[in-house]
């Protein structure tokens, strides 16, 4: 039985989990990390796809016997870790390039993604299931209600796509919301481009922390009105009106100033 406090909604329909696994592309010979496998529905699809090394992190001890059975049936392929994904850095689990494929627990999905963005070393791609509202925030464009800090940070670091939605009925127990599968591929950024992330984070934090205010007010603690103008941006704009390039320009300005 799923636990509400763990945000568990298990995906057991094999046709659906195969479809999710397929989004990641060919997994033959690949290393895959799965978060919150539960009783192992998606894990079975990853095994079917001939991933060479599958590492699953499961917090709920009740799911471990089922996962152990799968592991015993696939010796050397499936490694089960009993732990909290929020406390485990993916790069600590393997030195090989890896993909993260997961039906993320709703209550920690966004937090996990933000943590993973801090270090994309060896990450080939993310194929992740979120509640639809989070997926929309990841792929959102300017001048939409979903556009904000998450969209800008994700789209600076990743190629983002929302692939398909899943209705509540394919889950056990059914959640009260629609879910979406997103596929995220890290961009090949230079060290200089990666060094901009803390400044981009700061600019978006200020801007969207007061998203109804004009930039001249919300960015006042870090950039003056004249500095905003010098970046070619109208200080009377609100943050949702700015495209990613404009936020990059503001982050470069803040970095230079720092």
C-alpha positions in Angstrom: 0.0 0.0 0.0 1.3 3.4 -1.0 2.2 5.9 1.7 0.8 9.4 1.3 3.6 11.0 3.3 6.1 9.6 0.8 4.2 10.9 -2.2 3.8 7.4 -3.5 1.7 6.7 -6.6 3.0 3.5 -8.2 3.0 2.9 -11.9 2.4 -0.8 -12.5 0.9 -0.9 -16.0 3.7 -2.5 -18.1 2.6 -0.9 -21.4 2.9 2.5 -19.7 6.3 1.9 -18.0 7.7 0.6 -21.3 6.5 3.8 -23.0 8.3 5.9 -20.3 11.5 3.9 -20.6 11.4 4.3 -24.4 11.5 8.1 -24.0 15.1 7.9 -22.8 16.2 6.2 -26.0 18.2 3.0 -26.3 19.2 1.8 -22.9 21.2 -1.2 -24.0 24.5 -1.3 -22.2 23.6 1.9 -20.3 23.8 2.8 -16.6 20.5 4.0 -15.2 19.6 5.4 -11.8 16.0 5.1 -10.8 14.5 7.0 -7.8 11.6 5.6 -5.8 11.0 2.3 -7.8 8.4 1.1 -5.3 7.4 -2.5 -6.3 9.5 -2.2 -9.4 7.1 -1.6 -12.3 9.4 0.8 -14.2 12.5 -1.2 -13.0 11.2 -4.2 -15.0 10.9 -2.1 -18.1 14.5 -0.9 -17.6 15.6 -4.5 -17.3 13.7 -5.4 -20.4 15.4 -2.6 -22.3 18.7 -4.3 -21.5 20.3 -1.5 -19.4 23.6 -3.0 -18.2 23.7 -1.4 -14.7 20.5 -0.2 -12.9 20.8 1.5 -9.5 17.5 2.0 -7.7 17.1 4.2 -4.5 14.1 3.2 -2.4 13.2 4.8 0.9 10.3 2.5 1.8 11.5 -0.7 3.4 8.3 -2.5 2.5 9.3 -2.4 -1.2 12.7 -3.9 -0.6 11.7 -7.6 -0.7 10.2 -7.3 -4.1 13.2 -5.4 -5.4 15.5 -8.0 -3.9 13.7 -10.7 -5.9 14.2 -8.7 -9.1 17.9 -8.2 -8.2 18.4 -11.9 -7.5 16.8 -12.7 -10.9 19.2 -10.3 -12.7 22.5 -10.8 -10.9 25.1 -8.1 -11.5 22.6 -5.8 -13.2 20.3 -4.4 -10.5 21.7 -2.8 -7.4 19.1 -1.8 -4.7 19.9 1.0 -2.3 17.8 1.6 0.8 18.0 5.3 1.4 16.7 8.8 0.9 17.4 10.2 -2.6 17.6 13.7 -1.2 20.7 12.6 0.8 22.4 10.7 -2.0 24.3 12.4 -4.8 23.9 10.4 -8.1 27.6 10.9 -8.9 28.5 9.1 -5.7 26.9 5.9 -7.1 28.8 5.4 -10.3 31.8 6.8 -12.2 30.1 6.0 -15.5 27.9 8.3 -17.6 24.3 7.6 -16.5 20.7 8.4 -17.2 18.1 9.2 -14.4 14.7 7.7 -15.2 12.1 8.0 -12.5 8.4 8.3 -11.5 9.3 10.9 -8.9 7.5 11.1 -5.6 5.3 14.3 -6.0 6.4 15.7 -2.6 10.1 15.9 -3.5 10.3 15.9 -7.3 11.0 19.6 -7.7 13.5 19.7 -4.9 15.4 16.7 -6.4 15.6 18.3 -9.8 16.9 21.5 -8.4 19.6 19.6 -6.5 20.6 17.6 -9.5 21.0 20.8 -11.5 23.9 21.8 -9.2 26.1 19.1 -10.7 25.4 17.6 -14.1 28.7 15.7 -14.3 28.2 12.4 -16.3 24.4 13.0 -16.6 23.3 11.9 -20.1 19.7 12.7 -19.6 16.7 12.8 -17.3 13.4 11.1 -18.1 11.2 12.1 -15.2 7.5 12.0 -14.3 6.1 15.0 -12.4 2.7 16.3 -11.7 1.6 18.2 -14.8 1.8 21.6 -13.2 5.5 21.1 -12.4 6.2 19.9 -15.9 4.6 23.0 -17.4 6.8 25.2 -15.2 9.9 23.4 -16.5 9.1 24.0 -20.2 7.2 27.3 -19.8 7.8 30.3 -22.2 7.8 34.0 -21.4 4.5 35.8 -20.9 2.8 32.7 -19.5 1.6 32.1 -15.9 3.9 29.0 -15.6 7.1 30.9 -16.6 9.4 31.5 -13.7 12.7 30.6 -12.0 12.4 26.9 -12.6 12.0 27.4 -16.4 14.9 29.7 -16.6 17.4 27.6 -14.7 16.3 24.4 -16.4 16.3 25.9 -19.9 19.7 27.5 -19.4 21.3 24.2 -18.4 19.1 21.7 -20.3 17.2 21.0 -23.5 13.7 20.5 -22.2 10.7 18.8 -23.6 7.3 17.6 -22.2 6.7 14.3 -24.0 3.3 13.1 -22.9 0.7 13.2 -20.1 -0.6 10.3 -18.0 -4.1 10.3 -16.4 -4.6 9.5 -12.7 -6.1 6.1 -13.5 -2.8 4.5 -14.6 -1.4 4.9 -11.1 -2.0 2.9 -7.9 -3.5 4.6 -6.0 -4.7 7.2 -8.5 -3.5 10.7 -7.6 -5.8 13.7 -7.8 -3.8 15.3 -10.6 -2.6 14.5 -14.2 1.1 13.6 -14.5 3.6 14.5 -17.3 6.7 12.8 -18.5 9.6 15.3 -19.3 12.9 14.5 -21.1 15.8 16.8 -20.2 19.2 16.6 -21.8 22.2 18.7 -20.4 23.6 21.3 -22.8 27.3 21.2 -23.6 28.2 24.4 -21.7 31.7 25.8 -21.1 33.1 26.2 -17.6 32.6 30.0 -18.1 28.9 29.4 -19.0 28.5 27.1 -16.0 30.1 29.7 -13.7 27.1 32.0 -14.5 24.6 29.7 -12.8 24.9 31.2 -9.2 24.3 34.7 -10.7 21.4 33.6 -12.8 20.0 32.0 -9.7 20.3 35.2 -7.7 18.8 37.4 -10.5 15.8 35.0 -10.9 15.4 34.7 -7.2 15.0 38.5 -6.8 13.0 39.0 -10.0 10.4 36.2 -9.4 10.4 36.7 -5.6 8.3 39.8 -6.4 7.0 38.8 -9.8 4.2 41.5 -9.8 6.8 44.3 -9.4 8.7 46.0 -12.2 12.4 44.9 -12.5 13.6 48.3 -11.3 12.0 47.5 -7.9 12.5 43.7 -7.6 16.2 43.9 -8.8 17.0 47.0 -6.7 18.9 45.0 -4.1 21.4 43.7 -6.7 21.2 46.0 -9.8 20.4 49.7 -10.3 17.9 50.9 -12.8 20.8 52.3 -14.9 22.5 48.9 -14.9 19.4 47.2 -16.1 19.1 49.7 -18.9 22.8 49.2 -19.8 21.9 45.5 -20.4 19.4 46.6 -23.0 16.4 45.8 -20.8 13.4 48.0 -20.0 13.4 48.4 -16.2 9.6 48.8 -16.3 9.2 45.3 -17.5 8.0 42.5 -15.2 10.1 39.3 -15.0 7.7 37.1 -17.0 8.2 39.4 -20.0 11.9 38.6 -20.3 13.3 35.8 -22.4 16.2 33.6 -21.2 18.7 35.8 -23.1 17.7 38.8 -21.1 18.2 37.0 -17.8 21.6 35.8 -19.0 22.5 39.5 -19.8 21.5 40.5 -16.2 23.4 37.6 -14.7 26.5 38.6 -16.7 26.1 42.1 -15.4 25.8 40.9 -11.8 28.9 38.6 -12.2 30.9 41.5 -13.6 29.8 43.7 -10.8 30.7 41.1 -8.2 
